[in-house]
Amino acid sequence: MNRNWFRKLLLSYLPVFFVVITILFVVFFQTLNEQSRKETIKANEFLAQQVIRTTDNSLKAIDYNVVRDILIHPVLSRFFSLENIDAYENIQAVKVMENLKFNYPIIDSIYFVRLKDQYVLGDGSSFRMEEFADKTFIEQVKQSKANVKWTDKRIYKAYPDVAGEEVITLVRGYPYFSSVKKGFFVVNVSLPKLTASIVQMYNPGISFVRLIDGQGQNLVGVEDEGKVFSQFVSPYTGWQVESGLIDKGIIRLTLKFYNVWLITAIAAVLLGVIWLIYVTKRNYKPIGQIVSLIQTSSLTNKEAGKPGENEFGFIRGALEHMMEEMQKIRQQNLDIFIRQKKHRFQEAMEGSVPINEKEWLSDLKKYNLDVVGQKAYVQVLEIDGYHSFSQTYNQHDQSLLKFLLSSVLQETVQIREAYIWAEWMTDRRLAAIVWVPDEEKMIELRDKTAALAIQWVKQNLSFTITLGQGSTASTLEELRSSYEIAVSMLQYKAVLGTGRVIHPVEVTRPQTRSHEYFHTIYSFTQAFRLPDHEWDKHLNELFKQIRDSISSRKEIESLLQFLHQHLDRVFLELSKEYRNVWKEAEKELLELEKYWETVNELERHCIRIFGAASEKMKTLRDSHRNRIVIGEIRSYIEEHYANPDLSLDYLSNKFLMQAKNISKLFKEEFGENFVDFLIGLRIKNAQTRLLDTEKSLQEIGLEVGYYNYNSFNRAFKNIAGVSPSDFRKQAGI
């Protein structure tokens, strides 16, 4: 291969290489110099801020303790209230001063001024005001109405014949909140001590710090000549802090050579730019050829070649377009693969499409499931309370949570070296086939992984899941059977409960006669339409029968439908007011049928719905006329039902009311006519006697008001569905 192009490029760019190396050296030293300069400025800014913070914190702390002592210290209260000198109180006051000076070493001196007797007590001596060397300052404080926290720099003398100290002073009046002052609490802070605490923060041989008060006096530091890099004003005292570098030695030399480095770097950059322009013009021809080649190909998109776009942008756009198209194709293929895989799983489990064993093994190999010869089982996961789940989370969050559930189930199985294929069959159900390499550990693995998945969901999510377990399988047909078993197990979570695993062995059900359900439903509807407060007992009995028989959801839904239809027929015979009550309750029941999960939940809501309807019906009954008389008639019937002569005419004579009116009001009040009520009452008592006594059928018939046994037998069979003798036999008597 001809290497002339390589040599040409190499020779073209070697000068640029040397220029770039030169620039790098210059830039390195320039950057180092600039970085040092920036770091110096930054360090000076930090130093100035630290000086302000340190000074303000120290002065604030002293101010705070002074104000606190003024407000709460009993010694000061007594001292400023005295009218004469008290040696003991003076000693106590001096202790307060000494305690403050001990806590804050920068304090030079403290003294109290009591205006009442013009007495000054210092931390080392006491004076009369006219003898005190700092009398002029006190007079200025008394005349000044401005609230100045700290004074500017001043000279303090405790005695006229001693050298003065440079201090800043804090003066607080006593009492603190009163405009009429009894005295002053004066604290002098030594500027040399304050300077000593600040000098520890920096090297005086390199940097300088000046603290300028309101009169322009330098409180700390020296008057060195140097460049100021940072200035800050204290928000507490209003003093200004300046910091910078001392202008001497190597520091001055470094700052002056800054411009030399900068000029050298600019010259090197210009030289490199000129050379690059020359080389670029000479070597542009191959790039033009590449652009022409791309323009004649199909790699460009619709926007390629638009005016103003350079060649490299054109080439980049063509390559990006090509990569975008390839990425779209990959994503489309992946989406198709995922949909095909899910669809194939559903076909295999539901048997909607005939698939032979050979095709099934081929599909498993296609989806990287090397499970030939391994036993498997199917388990189906169902989200509990899906109605609430779908209302709580939006569509995006639901998808994320479903993906999370699928991942948890798969990882729980895969960490035990088993294979799993899981797909969502419906919005709320996830089916999974699990292949176990070691058949002896299948039961242990199945139970453990299911329990771990359920426990993880309970601990980390706001809802629960229930798992239905299928049987062991080897072939596709057996897997379908295992899937059907797992799905059917979920039908029993209504009785067995949610948030658990349901095995086939748990749904072994006792023999239950279906007529018991219907008899309980009949008893409930009769008690519900009547002013009978025991309707809830019949409803509880119905749900007890459902639990005892371990009924599936479909069976429970069939019973609810039968109950619904029976109540429709019962209320159809009643007045419009009662039918309206039933329509309201019916609407709630229909809504309940959409989202109930467990029998306990269903029973609770049914009791609530029927209880509300019962109260409304009771209100209606109480509003009707003659309800007291009709109630008395019913009570009389319940007490004298055994009287064979009991009839409407008999009651008419007894209660002085027309028989026709009694029949009408009785039907409106209690929802059934007099004859049906009387027969039902007699048969109910006959049933009790059949169960509790050993009397003959004829004797029991006479006791409940039937002279003729055939009439008794016929009435009993119409109500109970069996003859009296069969009823007693079924009861085992």
Steps between C-alpha positions, in 0.01 A plus 500: 500500500626848407602689818560839331182639660622395845844661453338811357280543803785425737729761344215750482414482866847463655551880510161533657605240757801706604293819509239327715769373737633853531150631564441232760815599689405866486139425594618277782711769661238763422227283650713427803565870545133589450387219727736620770368852457136383524576283800671797665195720440271224620713446810495873576121509460470206737741665744302827497173311553656294779629815672150652482338181631753460782480864606120516474452170686728611785334842533149354461572245774617774737196714412265205552644416844485865606135529398421167664659609829313831486170321446523209743797535739374584851836651604471775237139564599605558859813700413325753276214534752729602790523862611820462703817297475458140621827305529335158470302592190815654348683170550216309333496747210879465456452122479263554208771709329770242571283217368443691173873583465591136571270377222620763249878568535490782242316721755734762646279642773141527625332757720146581617368860522217562751339833420300534821806567718752568215693186599737307269601142586782351297648151496796628701384816675209736560460878450271788534400633164692826536821304578466248215746540209243375245243754615494682164403179316216432749367852451498448123307173545242671723447778247494269195161359405631281217508125571862421405604142563879549505697825497786577263859479620570713809748533785386377841663604830386367833721756681621838377866421560521170311556434131182452300393178324359481146154349534159474345213536744153349545255701714162361607257693716318353801211417492533375146147572370439822695562848360588623851838347588629429850854443376724352237682168445830590320732240340837598346653252251876525459601565138848339547334181625249510214789553255688204652199270447467611136873481413489124572285458186763609242872547434587869557808459283285435190153636563353793687161567662355840593186552708372857443246652742235761420751788533750340264734387777687171465400283793725197434788422265777719366511778245698299241491605141352228287232415250154452652332187361180491703280735699202412717277695738387348828117479520529521881743787569508670160882488502688423178757221460771522232745223414769450237863415430799700613660655191860381532737216408401205280132589514563831316714315241229237437230759447713699256594196290130416455475723188819353348358150520174618350669667197714190436195273504305723257796505257530121507125457438506738201794314346318168539180641344689626192665163449172309543329716239777422253493124567117486492484663158760259362334185639134590445468307173448148659224638727323645196511160335337340808222761498432436130480126565247545782283732291467234229406227755183429703659585839376860504170602651259756365668787686857414389678747278301801611668841449749609766594148620872419486651180361571337833149576617372348179702181554394482866134549406518217247657263753252599776211445262632155416539411873150630583349283228690196627386571859135530388524168317652330808227643726224394261643149480524484881137616542380245245699226675352588841143507365548171315643337811207616715246396237661156468490452878130585512424260212691222677327547835145565376514242221345742251735371226604136454869460583671161494781401731769544232392857428490573871859379553608706199340811653678440831834475323422816301445691826825366657327258739714187519250291698473175303417213734434722805184492709302822533203656670281803431414772749271796442548831684201729548502859628259526795251787502558582135210749497677708765837440330379639167350808670809571714762486225505651153569290192874569502539408868292186450733387220805563720352307793402207277851491357633503858276207601614300197865575578463404867339166411764422237798595716364300795495190280820563303724540804412137579630388159156432356357620167188716481279639225250758629246709307199714592186315389257775605526841662517345846638148444858393434556136403841332533641162397787390726734217399692338786822305424474291818156341520549403866527868599201614295249527785751679725597745224138562398383581852809702595508721189127570523526592869801728437323681216188559713707616797704742284184659358348539848813672632576728206172579322164640608298204374512120522502206260354148509663202330317196365718188466456242226602138483827347378526467120733359235318555172316796352160342569595448862618863519161616370329287764734644767412851380126429525546368854704807601234734358222308674686532833462877481122452496524390863687803636158654565460251788859403582631859500743718303874558522585130513567183299207270421572130440256247351499303826342797680182504292377153593139583580238331719174374356247783502139472392411785268147526641653624828622811320162558340314442827726755675451750218122448518504551878708816461275656236189425705655645814636803313171608348326464835567715806717219627825603666648153454563533125872554570518160673379332182752701298781401736387140472521521120859624513587237760374232263713653223810487719434151630455363149812689368305640209676639196447854375281378213278307741472803727411720203226249402357513853508880493317495169235264642463724808468801272228336289311381808499849651378638165197272513431576867510878460297484180198414718554801729402862454700748291662653807651166601605429143689832492685400815593173336619676183743710702633194680513308171720769346750469784496121477574510127792733564625274780497198268762674282776540756452268801794273572428290809192358669571711808501816289185389318319419825598830660369705208183289465415554867559873452285519185213287632518672838453841338212366288340338805508833686335676207229232482441528872455876460244439226308252710494734796350774284197297391158532666369240735851364555431464874186293438666289235793443738258385769327270250836345406592455866163335559557268202849406625352421845183315384617344174401156634132598506338311208225764481748784442392683181441849363138489620615390844747790515236738365273418793788513744644839395179659364648557154376383163667179380572661162689789665695264723614300196602814307684670785670177601634452145620862476663493841667161495534419131292181503137412544347372818462138387864463391621654822283272714605188309868599518473559875328165560756311287792672673369392841427152361865474390612594850277232655619242247860566602452546876231240584410139417130567461313348209439696182124512567555641851734768370248585224227552761730710719570743216133535391428218250214257573566315177844334463481514120459877513797522736714273278414698186569837661829378650623365167415826321702702748794273590530313171476162674236318699504509882622142519786563252593817684537305824701229323740752349557644845603151615220462755 
